[in-house]
Amino acid sequence: MVPQFTPLALCHTDKPWRLTGFRSEQGGWTAYCGILAFNLICCPLLFDRLGHSFGQQKAMLLLIFPLITAICQGRIVKIPTGDLVRVEGTELVIPCNVSDYEGPSEQNFDWSFSSSGTLFVEIVSTWEAAFTAQPYRERLQKGEIQLRRIGNDAVELHVKNLQAADQGQYKCSTPSTDATVQGNYDDTVQVRVLADALQVSSKSQPASSLRLKDGDSFELHCSASSTSLEHTHLSVTWELHRGPARQKILSLTHENRFHSGPQYEGRYQSGDLRLDTTGDDTYRLFVSRVLPVDQGTYRCVVSEWIGEKGKWQEIQEKSVDVATVTIEPTALRATVTKNNVSVTEGDDLDLTCSIATDQKDDIEAEVTWYFSKVPDSSLPDAHILASMDYNSVVRSPLTVALNRVGMHSYRLLVRDANKENSGYYFCHVALWAPRHNRTWQKVAEKMSEPAGVEVTLPEPLFEVLLNASKVPEYSDDPTELECQIADVKHAGANVRFTVSWYYRMDSRSDEVVSDQLLASMDEDWTLRFGEKNKQRAKNGEMMFSKEDGARFSFRIQRTSEGDRGNYYCVVSAWTRQRNKSWMKSKEVVSKPVNIFWIAEDSVLLVKARKAKPFFAAGNTFEMTCKVSSEHIKTPRYSVLVTAEKPAADPFSANETKHIISLNQDSVVKLENWTDEARADGVVLEKVQEDEFRYRMYQTQVSDAGLYRCVVTAWSPAGGNQWKEAGTSLSNPIEIDFQTTGPIFNVSVHSDTPTVYRGDLIKLFCIISLEGAALDPVLNAFKYPLLIGISLSTIIGLISCLIGYCSSHWCCKKEVQETRRERRRLMSMEMD
């Protein structure tokens, strides 16, 4: 309930910030809040003193008022508003909840009652056992009064077998757990208790029993009235009960509206289901053309409603069982006149379905013929041959006819029967009855027992022979098998043969293996490959062919060890039907042919040798690798030259470096050769099919190590593909430089790799020293070198002096004469 407040202080124009309080007359609490809001609303002087205009005052009110409202909000105890109207003997349920409180999440509740609205008597509490007053203790012990907690902040008060003395006010209170007292801590509701004036009855007590058949009609009556002094309305609902389940059929609400249950909407719209009144207090349910689902107990449920302040309240409900209805199923039987039929191929198949029923003449039958390969009445793989609906409309293919030959007889005719028509035939019958809205309703259905039919024909006779025209001796050899048909009888122009090829892996006697389909032919000689070998067949590794009408061949271009095993063929005979289709009439399996050879391990040997036993730095290193193999068919070889060199760390393993390789197609590739100055310094070439030569020009000390040839043998795998047959490593060939002098490498470098005529180019000679330092070596040769240079200089000077003296004194005349001769005439020799 909303508390009433008395102002403790009013607006103070002289002191606009003075607190103003309100005291609650109902809740018994005092709260001081909203002081500034109250002064802002009633004291414009405050804004004037603050110097704000009217627009600013309005904006501040809009901003401040929600904040002050949130601050002033406190505990709220709430129960349903308005009066609660109930009837004697019924149960009263009043919910109560609390919100916006402080303290623990689980709150306690106290309920009290007052008949006059002034003095309240304690009924029940959630936290105090001695709270209940003496008048209510006995009813509390009997369970007529209960307080049920439905949440931490909500409870429900239940009062059963409500009496007239229970009329009055009920108050729900919550003890305070808040830090400050604010809000309301209780709420009340007025309960009115009316006398029970509702009467519900059935004409037949106890409930009558009705036995009906499909399609019959029935009606039930229920009486309901109220003598209440209040203005009340009644609602009537018919329900169908079958065990614990119940269904709403049709109802007339307290507002005089009809509502049908979801399962009965169609029947209500068609007029097969009606609810009307016969007099002031009798309600009749009429059901026509009953169904098996209408079986059960029919109950009439009446509710009394009262209007309070524009809202309707259901104040009580009563019900009575009117009748128990039993629906006897329609007697229906469908039989096929012939159980086991044998028909010669090409003749007509004639079957008749007979119907027996106890229904009336206005019932029409719907007949459907089914065909299945198995005698299972559930028809897991059946298909419809022909059908005739209740309007006598027939649906069937051209080769099948269906017609009515009697009052309850229906004939099926299959023209030109063939082997495919062998199987089991079922006749399904459904009885339909007309409805008020010109629709039809199914009242019964039945499936006949299966009738077995066998279509016989003379099957062709023949034998199948399988021969191996080519048997592999080694892996990758071809395999060729020939499947031949012999001693053919009863096979004319309407018979053709196809073949299927199968493979079975060799296994021990106790091991179970499955046959693998390689390929098969359809009746039109379309070839279909098995899933496992489909790719091999598409690549041309497996070839299937039809030599003539009686011979088929199968060839494996390159037989592998995985192809060893047993092979057999299955020949199928196909017979042309009258509709130009083909039907398989017989299959014959050949004896298997075993394809096997002893597979020997391949052998691959590589021997390396060097052309010169000794050489020095700067020379050409040459190594030849000779390959020999066994049990490898038409091999090709790929070669990889490796160098094993000691690691920088003496405790680590040697490092192996890949230098150059040549694949089986004679394509050369530099692997990890990183010496750019000697990019063309290594050569690997194929001398013969089984011999390869490796050369390394201008060897350096850094090239020292163990050199090997790694040879891999490859065999053709078909389709320009190769498969690896084996790998072998040659013996090592060592490059070792023995020298007592300094070890160094010399290379030429230029920053300008490309020049034009007339340009200036700079060449750098780069010397890198390896091993020991050069200075100690020079010191060892210093004195011999100086002595040699001195002697050479002295001998040269003496030679020059002797020559000069001889030419100046001893040969002077002779030289002069010679010069004069040259002036006159040059000799032939000098020319």
Secondary structure, 3 states (H helix, E strand, C coil): CCCCEEECCCCCCCCCCCCCCEEECCCCCEECCCHHHHHHHHCHHHHHHHCCCHHHHHHHHHHHHHHHHHHHCCEEEECCCCCEEEECCCCEEEEEEEECCCCCCCCCCEEEEECCCCCCEEEEECCCHHHCCHHHHHHHHHCCEEEEEEECCEEEEEECCCCHHHCEEEEEECCCCCCCCCECCEEEEEEEEECCCEEEECCCCCCEEEEEECCCCEEEEEEEEECCCCCEEEEEEEEEEECCEEEEEEEECCCCCEEECHHHHHHHHHCCEEEEECCCCEEEEEECCCCHHHCEEEEEEEEEEEEECCEEEEEEEEEEEEEEEEEECCCEEEEECCCEEEEECCCCEEEEEEEEECCCCCCEEEEEEEEECCCCCCCCCCEEEEEECCCCCEECCCCEEEEEEECCEEEEEECCCCHHHCEEEEEEEEEEEECCCCCEEEEEEEECCCEEEEEECCCCEEEEEEEEEECCCCCCCCEEEEEEEEEEECCCCCEEEEEEEEEEECCCCCCCCCCEEEEEECCCCCEEECCCCHHHHHCCCEEEEEEECCEEEEEECCCCHHHCEEEEEEEEEEEECCCCCEEEEEEEECCCEEECCCCCCCEEEEEEEECCCCCCCCCCEEEEEEEEEECCCCCEEEEEEEEEECCCCCCCCCEEEEEEEECCCCCEEECCCCCHHHCCCEEEEEEECCEEEEEECCCCHHHCEEEEEEEEEEEEEECCEEEEEEEEECCCEEECCCCCCCEEEEEEECCCCCCCCCCCCCCEEEEEEECCCCHHHHHHHHHHHHHHHHHHHHHHHHHHHHHHHHHHHHCHHHHHHHHHHHHHCCCCCCC
